Amino acid sequence: MSSQSGTPHDGVFILAEVKLISGRRIEERRKFQRMTQKELAALVGMGVRWLREVEAGSPKACIDDHMRCAHGLGLTASHLLFPILFLEHHMHFPRQIFHNDMAELERRCIEFIASFHLRPFLPGASH
């Protein structure tokens, strides 16, 4: 399925686009770590052919497979979750985000969410 064939409201379109983004990210990280497809596949317990499907962003690959590969490379779920959030809100996902330190962005997002939801329970908060 082409990334142009769906609408931003279409869950299938969003997942297809996220799988493409994720597959590229996984491949880039694997190559950066000088790891072969065979080595990564063995590390995460899948066949090399299936890893090729993941890296190609194939619609047949499950998000679980992307997560296994990402975790095998030391990536967190943010490379899947951030694009989903952007696309669900009809926003272009800036892939340049991946070129920066994702750990700091993740930490700030988590802190913001936690503070937002904890605010009513903090001393001095109006109810």
Stockholm file with secondary structure:
# STOCKHOLM 1.0

chainA/1-127         MSSQSGTPHDGVFILAEVKLISGRRIEERRKFQRMTQKELAALVGMGVRWLREVEAGSPKACIDDHMRCAHGLGLTASHLLFPILFLEHHMHFPRQIFHNDMAELERRCIEFIASFHLRPFLPGASH
#=GR chainA/1-127 SS CCTTSSCTTCHHHHHHHHHHHHHHHHHHHHHHTTCCHHHHHHHHTCCHHHHHHHHHTCTTSCHHHHHHHHHHTTCCTHHHHHHHHHHHTTCCCCGGGGGSCHHHHHHHHHHHHHHHHHGGGSTTCCC
#=GC SS_cons         CCTTSSCTTCHHHHHHHHHHHHHHHHHHHHHHTTCCHHHHHHHHTCCHHHHHHHHHTCTTSCHHHHHHHHHHTTCCTHHHHHHHHHHHTTCCCCGGGGGSCHHHHHHHHHHHHHHHHHGGGSTTCCC
//
